[in-house]
Amino acid sequence: MNRWDLVVSKSGARMAGRQFPCSIGRGGIVPAELKREGDGATPMGTHRIVDVLYNASRLPRPSKSARAVGHWDRWSDDVRDPEYNHHVQLPHVFSHERLWRDDPLYDLVLVTDWNWPQAKPGKGSAIFVHRWRRPRFPTAGCVAFAPRDLLWIAKALRPTSRLVIE
């Protein structure tokens, strides 16, 4: 691990000498080999942060590498989809999750390489780092933070930063 890794456990997170409260999946933290689509679990392991997405209508660009999402942006969560666990755009006939939302949950998203780019159907999709609904409220498997902490984390990312789930 390095100083710029975002290290998450059931008791919280740390990065660059700072501590943060966070939310994890309602299914808890599970060994990566047990992770399944829809189980609500957060998979253990070291995951690369491969993208930063943000809603430009609500947030200034948080980093040079961040990419704005639009109303047409989605993430495929359908195991039958050839683009399962990938960023897709409308029109898209398979089941998907909106990246542009009416609520602020995905105003800032760190995308990890969980089951990506060679997605195995059923192994789980979209382990994101995003804003929490409220303090410590469980996610569907992602890791979530207070908006201010998430923004700090996004700005602090280095090319070598990883999400480490213990």
Secondary structure, 3 states (H helix, E strand, C coil): CCCCCEEEECCEEEECCEEECCECECCCEECHHHCCCCCCCEECEEEEEEEEEECCCCCCCCCCCCEECCCCEEEECCCCCCCCCCEEECCCCCCEEECCCCCCCCCEEEEECCCCCCCCCCCCCCCEEEECCCCCCCECCCEEECHHHHHHHHHHCCCCCEEEEC
